[in-house]
Amino acid sequence: MSTVFADTFYWIALTTPLDAAHERAKKFTDEVVTTQEVLTEYLNFFSSGPEHLRRNAMKAMQAILSAPTVRIVPQSDGSFHAGLDLFRARPDKGYSLTDCIRCRR
């Protein structure tokens, strides 16, 4: 069994059957590691959508939180500042702060 890092793109694709990457994301469901920051970004993605999408995203979140094959790395002050340092150091990249935090773990 392989472990993969699940970023926001992965969760959106996995939980949205009409997403172009849905079938590809389903292939990587053995064991995943993600962060609380990524899960925050996942819900933020759906926050401006219609109510039914927000409800579906919250149901998916509950499933993610209870899945035995998902390890969620908690937020910390250290991870935030390490990500902020990378974000500050790489203005030439299109990294989000969430991307920087996950890259530093």
C-alpha angles and dihedrals in degrees: 000000000000127000120222132187110246112213127182092272089057095051093047092049094044096049098039110070093193093054113114091233096046097105092045092050092052089063091065101057101109097098128341137186120206138160134241087242091058091050090051090052090048092057091042088058091062097037096097095043129096119293094256091057092049090049092049091049091052091050089051090049091054089052091049092050092051099039112117091211095057121085113195117202109214125234118256138178089245094053091048093052093044089052091046090053091053091045090052093046096051109049087146090069130072093230118146117221088252090056090051092051094051092046090057096056 
